[in-house]
Amino acid sequence: MQSDDFLQRVDATKASWGGQSKEQQHTALLTLILEGQMDTIEGLGYEGEAGYVRLQAQLMEHANDPIITSNTQAATMTGA
């Protein structure tokens, strides 16, 4: 989610908001995030919605692991 391509897609989405409500803006950004997550998890061998759920369940099993926590936070930081 830190790739130039993804950030350009976020910028393009934000530029097209115009008179959209906050809810519509939120939905548009969440759609981009979900698409990015789905692309990423498929590369890890998890396919489709069932794969997404399996990965989330596995992450929860290790949620208190400080290394997992640190890596998850680092991956979601944009530096802004």
VENBELBEL-V487119 format. One record per backbone hydrogen bond with DSSP energy under -0.5 kcal/mol. NH is the residue of the N-H (numbers start at 1). CO is the residue of the C=O. If there is no record, write none. Layout:
BEGIN
NH;CO / NH;CO
END
This chain:
BEGIN
7;3 / 8;4 / 9;5 / 10;6 / 11;7 / 12;8 / 13;9 / 14;10 / 15;11 / 16;12 / 16;13 / 17;14 / 20;17 / 25;21 / 26;22 / 27;23 / 28;24 / 29;25 / 30;26 / 31;27 / 32;28 / 33;29 / 34;30 / 35;31 / 36;32 / 37;33 / 38;34 / 39;35 / 40;36 / 41;37 / 42;38 / 43;39 / 44;40 / 44;41 / 45;42 / 46;41 / 47;45 / 51;47 / 52;48 / 53;49 / 54;50 / 55;51 / 56;52 / 57;53 / 58;54 / 59;55 / 60;56 / 61;57 / 62;58 / 62;59 / 63;60 / 65;62 / 69;65 / 70;66 / 71;67 / 72;68 / 73;69 / 74;70 / 75;71 / 76;72 / 77;73 / 77;74
END
